[in-house]
Amino acid sequence: MLLALETSDRLCAACLIDEATGVIAASKTIDIGRGHAEKMMGLIRETLDAAQCDYETLSGLAVCVGPGSFTGIRVGLATATGLSIALDIAVRGVTSLQAIASAARKEAIGRQILALIDAHRGDVYAQMFSSIGLPLDVARQIPLEEAAKLALSQNVVSAGSGVAILKSANPELVFASNGDIDLPNVDCVAHAALDPATSVRAKPLYLRRPDAKPQEAYTIARALR
């Protein structure tokens, strides 16, 4: 069994999937906003119990690496890394944009998928995928104006929390979007982790530059002290 974790946004979720068959054995999700660190281990225990499994039955781990909440991503990665060391099993990463694209596959028959996540401050995290959820470009942070052009210039289905932001900023535009897909789904994280084409290294994907910057004007003065 592979244990998948999703904490990149307000959801705290865990899922067990049979690596051989791709069948979900158990899945638990709670909408908590914050406090992932306090809930994560208990939720994993509940998921294992629901599938009548234990830690010793785990064959691998997967975790959503972002982009998303800085703290949430760190909690998920720290939990997965700790379990990986303790159980001596590998951990794989899945981006939140990939999870959204995987969930939008049924809607996007014959069309490309534009996965969008609200990055706040007038930006979105964006990435284009094929109709079967394979990445076509790299994840990036772009302004809403650029995202609107992407959504309208091609035959695409737009999905994710960034869609509502895009519609709000462009009320006159019509988007072919899947309104049911807002946040990354842990079941999609689990399925994406099974495919090398849709999984990545288990390291955080931060696309936004930090707000706090070092005071470069004082670097030389401090070095001379």
N, C-alpha and C positions, 0 to 999 in steps of 0.2 A: 504494500500500500504506500502511496505517496501522499504526504500531508502538505496541503497548500494553505498559505496564509495571505490575507488581504487586510492591510491597515493604512492604505495610502490616502484615504479620505476620511469621512466621518463614520464609515462602517468598520466593524471589527468582525472578522470572519475567518472560519477554518473549514477545510474540506478534505475528505479522504477519497482518493480515487484509485481504482485497481489499475496498475500500470500495464498489465497484460491485456485487459479488455476495454479499458477506458470507461468503465462503469463507476458512477459516483456511489460510494458506500454510505456516506453520511456528510451532511453539510449544515453548518450553523452560522447564522449571521445576526448581529445585533447592531442597531443604529444608535451609536452613543455620542457621536460628535467628537468628544475628547475622552481621555482616560484609557487609551488602548493598553497601556502597560499594566494597569490594574486588572483588566478583564481577559487579556490574551491567554494566559496559561489555563485559567479556568474554562475558557471556551474550547481550548484544545482538548482538555480532559473530557468535556461533555461530548465532543465530536468523536473521540476515541470510544467512549462508552456506547454511544449510539450505534457504532459499527461493530461493537463487541471486539474491539482491538486494543492493543496496548502499544507502548512505545517500541517494544522489541519487534513488533511486526512491521514497522516502517522500513521501507526500502529506499526512500528518497524524500526530499523536501523541496518545496517551491515557495517563492515569496514574491509579492508584487513590489517592484523596486521604484515605482513612481513613473512620471512626475506626479506630485501631489503635495500632501502635508509633510513638511520637513520632519516633525516629531513622529508622525504616524509611520512614515517610511523607516525611520531609525528603529522604532519599536519592532516592526515586522522583521527587519533584517537582523537585528540583535537576537531576537527569539530564534529565528531560523538558523543563524550561525551557531548559537549556543547548543541547540539540539543536534546540529550537524557534528559538532566536536564531541559531544557526549555520546552520541550513538554511532559515530564513525560512518556516516552516510553523507552523500553529496547533496548540495543544495543548488537549485536552479532559479534563475530570475525570470520574471515576466513583467513587461511594462504595463502600466495602467492603460495606455493607449491601445496596446495589443489586446488586452482583455475586453475593452469596449468594442474593438473591431471584430473580435471573435463572436461577441454577442450579437453583432449586427449582421452576421452572414445571411441569416434567413431573410432579412429584409432586402439585402443587396444583391439579389439574383441578377447577374449580368452587369452590375454596376460597381464602380469602385466605392470604397468606404473612406470617408474623412472623419477620423476620430478627433474629437475636440474636448478639451478639459479646461474649465475656467481657471485662468492663471491670475485673475483679478487685475485691477488697475488698467483696464482696457486691453488686456492681452488674453490669448488662449494658448495652450499647448496643443500642437497639431501634428498629425502624421497621416499620410495617405496609405491605404491598403488595397489589395486586390479584392475581388468579389468573394474570394474564399479566405480572406483574412491574412494574406501574406504581406509583409511590409514592402512598400514601393519606394519609400524615401526615409529620411531620418526624422526623428522626433525633434521639434523645435518650438521655441516661443515666438509667436508672431502677433502683430496688432490685429484688431477685429476687422479692419479694412482689408487686410490681406487675406484673412480667413474667409470673408464674404466672397472675394473673387474666386478663391479655390472652390467654394461650395457651389458657385453659379457657373463657373467656366467649364466644368466637366460634368459628365453624367455620374453624379455621386450621391450616395446616401450619407448624410451627416449624422453623427451619433455622439452622445456624451454630454456632460454638464455644460460644455461650451456652446451647445446649440441654443439653449435658452438665452444666453448672453448675446449671442449673435443675432437672434431674432429681435431681442429687445432693442439692440442698436440699429437694426435695419427692418423696421416694421413693415415697410412697403415691399420687401422681398419675399419670395416664396421659396422655401427650402424643401427638398425631398429628404425628410428626416425620419428617424425612428424615435418617436417621443417616449417610448417605454425604456429606453436605455439612457441612464443618467450617470451612474457610478460603476466602477469596475465590479464584476461579479466573481466571487471566489471560485465558482465552478468553472468559469471560463479561464481563470488563472491556472487551475489544475489541468484542464485539457491542453492549454497552450504550452504548459511545461513539458508535456510528453513529446512534443515535436521540436527537434533542433532548429527548424526554420522559424519558429515563433517563440523560442526561449532565448534568454540572454544570460550573461554573467550576473551572479548575485551581488551586485554592487549598486549603490543608490544612483538614481538618474535625476540629478538636479539640473533643471534648465534655466532657472532664474538666478541671476547674480545676487549675492548677499547684499542686503541693504546697508550694512555696516562696512565701511571701508577703512583700511589702515591709514593713519595719518602720515603719508609719505614725506611730508615736509620736515618731519622730525626724525626720520630714519637715520640720517648721518649724525645728527647731534646726539642721539641716544647711543649710537655705535661708538662714539668717541668717549663716552663716560667710563 
